[in-house]
Amino acid sequence: MEFNLSEEQSLLIETTKSFVKNELLQHEELLEKTDNLPKELYQEIKKKSQEVGLYACNMPTEYGGGGLNAFDLTLVEKELGFTSLALAEIAWRPQNILMACNGKLIDEYLKPATTGERKDCIAMTEPGAGSDLRGMKTNAVLSGDDWIINGTKHFISNAHISDFVVLFASTGKDEKGRNLLSCFLVDLDLPGVEVAKGYDCVSHRGYVNNIIHFNDCKIPAVNILGEKDKGFELMNTWLEATRLTVAATSVSRAERAFDIALDWSANRKQFGKVIGKFQGVSFKLADMATEIKL
Ligand SMILES: Cc1cc2nc3c(=O)[nH]c(=O)nc-3n(C[C@H](O)[C@H](O)[C@H](O)COP(=O)(O)OP(=O)(O)OC[C@H]3O[C@@H](n4cnc5c(N)ncnc54)[C@H](O)[C@@H]3O)c2cc1C
């Protein structure tokens, strides 16, 4: 069995690496100091990421995306993980769950999200429902030709610059009294939607999360993604891949932290020698390297 990367995959890694090195890394200091990503900088980097084909590289080629499969996308995510989350996210990979769009939702949401005309965010988490998503209170009730949505979501990444949200809400109960979930596409400029400031982060400088309130927000009945009450299945089909990308990103972050530690221990001198010569430090470095690489 061949485990080596193909020429195309190596090229993909090199392209992403050089994008990170040439277009993103130099802005990290600004974000660290100000905790703010200026709009002009965001637009400039977004345009460059579209030019090199990283923007929407996970989406279907027929709609203008890069068409990467899960493995190749993971290679890209790992390289993007080398820099700050706020910068890496400008080369946006839309929610792949949008590929479940059909009918008019394709033109209204899937295509413009892929071309970058419209931006998506995703809302599952609530103050009382994190890991336990079935415990969500946000609900949608069908009334004539509309869904009426009420509830609050929090920790929603980038909602402040998004045009619409992929929203999970309860649409009923099963025979055991557990929530049945459905997935909706909701424009964020509708009456009854309020995108509020989220929480300050201890890290991830320049990255923004929001709280979104839905108060009798009305959306067309057709704005449901997949089938009613099958939101959990939809989540499992499309969102599992993010586990891989989060893991890949974390490896890159660990590598970067290791490089910094290695560099410091090779240059910082105490008691007449570099601190990396002390076993207490070198053993730690060896353990770190082993855990990251094996
Ligand atoms: C950077 C970032 C971006 C995010 N962006 C979004 C977004 O765009 N949209 C969105 O909807 N959400 C987003 N989230 C929220 C994220 O999905 C939640 O943080 C996550 O689901 C966990 O929920 P919680 O924080 O409420 O933790 P909790 O569910 O309260 O968990 C707290 C701790 O308890 C542990 N725990 C919980 N249940 C169990 C169990 N049964 N057994 C053992 N341990 C358990 C957890 O592992 C965790 O360590 C984001 C989070 C982060 C950090």
The ligand as an SDF file (V2000), in Angstrom:
LIG
                    3D

 53 58  0  0  0  0  0  0  0  0999 V2000
  -13.1640   28.4520   19.2160 C   0  0  0  0  0  0  0  0  0  0  0  0
  -14.5740   27.9570   19.3250 C   0  0  0  0  0  0  0  0  0  0  0  0
  -15.4720   28.2200   18.3140 C   0  0  0  0  0  0  0  0  0  0  0  0
  -16.7880   27.7610   18.4090 C   0  0  0  0  0  0  0  0  0  0  0  0
  -17.6560   28.0440   17.3880 N   0  0  0  0  0  0  0  0  0  0  0  0
  -18.9250   27.5950   17.4610 C   0  0  0  0  0  0  0  0  0  0  0  0
  -19.8450   27.8830   16.4020 C   0  0  0  0  0  0  0  0  0  0  0  0
  -19.5010   28.5440   15.4100 O   0  0  0  0  0  0  0  0  0  0  0  0
  -21.1140   27.4150   16.5070 N   0  0  0  0  0  0  0  0  0  0  0  0
  -21.5390   26.6760   17.5870 C   0  0  0  0  0  0  0  0  0  0  0  0
  -22.6970   26.2670   17.6060 O   0  0  0  0  0  0  0  0  0  0  0  0
  -20.6930   26.4110   18.6230 N   0  0  0  0  0  0  0  0  0  0  0  0
  -19.4060   26.8480   18.5820 C   0  0  0  0  0  0  0  0  0  0  0  0
  -18.5300   26.5850   19.6060 N   0  0  0  0  0  0  0  0  0  0  0  0
  -19.0460   25.9350   20.8020 C   0  0  0  0  0  0  0  0  0  0  0  0
  -18.6510   24.4870   20.9180 C   0  0  0  0  0  0  0  0  0  0  0  0
  -19.3270   23.7140   19.9770 O   0  0  0  0  0  0  0  0  0  0  0  0
  -18.9600   24.0840   22.3620 C   0  0  0  0  0  0  0  0  0  0  0  0
  -18.0210   24.7460   23.1710 O   0  0  0  0  0  0  0  0  0  0  0  0
  -18.8960   22.6050   22.5630 C   0  0  0  0  0  0  0  0  0  0  0  0
  -19.9910   21.9800   21.9640 O   0  0  0  0  0  0  0  0  0  0  0  0
  -18.8730   22.2400   24.0570 C   0  0  0  0  0  0  0  0  0  0  0  0
  -19.9320   22.8260   24.7250 O   0  0  0  0  0  0  0  0  0  0  0  0
  -19.7040   23.6640   26.0680 P   0  0  0  0  0  0  0  0  0  0  0  0
  -18.6280   24.6640   25.8410 O   0  0  0  0  0  0  0  0  0  0  0  0
  -21.0240   24.1470   26.5270 O   0  0  0  0  0  0  0  0  0  0  0  0
  -19.0870   22.6150   27.0990 O   0  0  0  0  0  0  0  0  0  0  0  0
  -19.8700   21.5720   28.0100 P   0  0  0  0  0  0  0  0  0  0  0  0
  -20.7720   20.7370   27.1790 O   0  0  0  0  0  0  0  0  0  0  0  0
  -20.4470   22.2880   29.1780 O   0  0  0  0  0  0  0  0  0  0  0  0
  -18.6550   20.6730   28.4860 O   0  0  0  0  0  0  0  0  0  0  0  0
  -17.7700   21.0910   29.5390 C   0  0  0  0  0  0  0  0  0  0  0  0
  -16.7800   19.9730   29.7950 C   0  0  0  0  0  0  0  0  0  0  0  0
  -17.4760   18.7980   30.2140 O   0  0  0  0  0  0  0  0  0  0  0  0
  -17.1100   17.6860   29.3870 C   0  0  0  0  0  0  0  0  0  0  0  0
  -18.2800   16.8080   29.2050 N   0  0  0  0  0  0  0  0  0  0  0  0
  -19.5230   17.1610   28.7840 C   0  0  0  0  0  0  0  0  0  0  0  0
  -20.3070   16.0850   28.7170 N   0  0  0  0  0  0  0  0  0  0  0  0
  -19.5490   15.0190   29.0690 C   0  0  0  0  0  0  0  0  0  0  0  0
  -19.7890   13.6120   29.1750 C   0  0  0  0  0  0  0  0  0  0  0  0
  -20.9820   13.0750   28.8850 N   0  0  0  0  0  0  0  0  0  0  0  0
  -18.7680   12.8220   29.5620 N   0  0  0  0  0  0  0  0  0  0  0  0
  -17.5490   13.3330   29.8560 C   0  0  0  0  0  0  0  0  0  0  0  0
  -17.2570   14.6570   29.7650 N   0  0  0  0  0  0  0  0  0  0  0  0
  -18.2430   15.4850   29.3870 C   0  0  0  0  0  0  0  0  0  0  0  0
  -16.6750   18.2930   28.0670 C   0  0  0  0  0  0  0  0  0  0  0  0
  -15.7770   17.4540   27.3510 O   0  0  0  0  0  0  0  0  0  0  0  0
  -15.9820   19.5740   28.5350 C   0  0  0  0  0  0  0  0  0  0  0  0
  -14.6480   19.3090   28.9150 O   0  0  0  0  0  0  0  0  0  0  0  0
  -17.2130   27.0210   19.5480 C   0  0  0  0  0  0  0  0  0  0  0  0
  -16.2990   26.7560   20.5610 C   0  0  0  0  0  0  0  0  0  0  0  0
  -14.9950   27.2120   20.4580 C   0  0  0  0  0  0  0  0  0  0  0  0
  -14.0380   26.8920   21.5680 C   0  0  0  0  0  0  0  0  0  0  0  0
  1  2  1  0
  2  3  1  0
  2 52  2  0
  3  4  2  0
  4  5  1  0
  4 50  1  0
  5  6  2  0
  6  7  1  0
  6 13  1  0
  7  8  2  0
  7  9  1  0
  9 10  1  0
 10 11  2  0
 10 12  1  0
 12 13  2  0
 13 14  1  0
 14 15  1  0
 14 50  1  0
 15 16  1  0
 16 17  1  0
 16 18  1  0
 18 19  1  0
 18 20  1  0
 20 21  1  0
 20 22  1  0
 22 23  1  0
 23 24  1  0
 24 25  2  0
 24 26  1  0
 24 27  1  0
 27 28  1  0
 28 29  2  0
 28 30  1  0
 28 31  1  0
 31 32  1  0
 32 33  1  0
 33 34  1  0
 33 48  1  0
 34 35  1  0
 35 36  1  0
 35 46  1  0
 36 37  1  0
 36 45  1  0
 37 38  2  0
 38 39  1  0
 39 40  1  0
 39 45  2  0
 40 41  1  0
 40 42  2  0
 42 43  1  0
 43 44  2  0
 44 45  1  0
 46 47  1  0
 46 48  1  0
 48 49  1  0
 50 51  2  0
 51 52  1  0
 52 53  1  0
M  END
$$$$
